[in-house]
Amino acid sequence: MAQICDELGFNIVAEGVESELHESVVKKAQIHSAQGFLYNKALAFNVALSLLKKA
């Protein structure tokens, strides 16, 4: 499925990546974007907004 989406020009984001095992499955599927608790815990709105303003 990831290959088909890539060929069609879609970007895939794997959500819910919570462990290194999850991350390895995502990488094996050649999905290049992921989010989840492995990378960062959920942020309060004001914290997220502050980070976006700095970017």
N, C-alpha and C positions, 0 to 999 in steps of 0.2 A: 504494500500500500504506500509506504514512504517513497519508493522509487517512482511509482505512478504520479504521486503528487509533485515530486521534484521535476519530473518530465513535463508536467503541466504548468510549472512555474509557481506552485503554491508553497508557502512557507509553513512548516509544521512546528508546533511547539508541544513538547511532551510535558504534561502537567502532573503534579503529584510525585515528583522525584524526591524520595525521602531517604534513600540509602545508596551506597555505592553499587549494590546489586542492581537497583533500578537504573542507575546511571549507565552501567555497563550494557544493559539491555537496550537502552536508548541509543548508545553509541553503536552497538552492533547493528541496529536497524538503520543506521546512517541518518539519524535525526540530529540536526545541528543546533537546535535551540531547546532548552528545557527550563522548567522552573519548579520549585518545591522547597521543602524544609531543609533538604541537603545543602542548598545554597544560601538560604536566608529564611528566617522566621517571618511570619506575617507582620506588617508594620501598621501602626496607627496612621490614620489619614494625614494628620498634620506632619508626621515624620516623613512619610512618603512624599508629600508635597514639598517639604523643605529640600529633600534630596533631588527632586526633579528640578527645582529652581536653581540648584547649584550646577546641574549638568549643562 
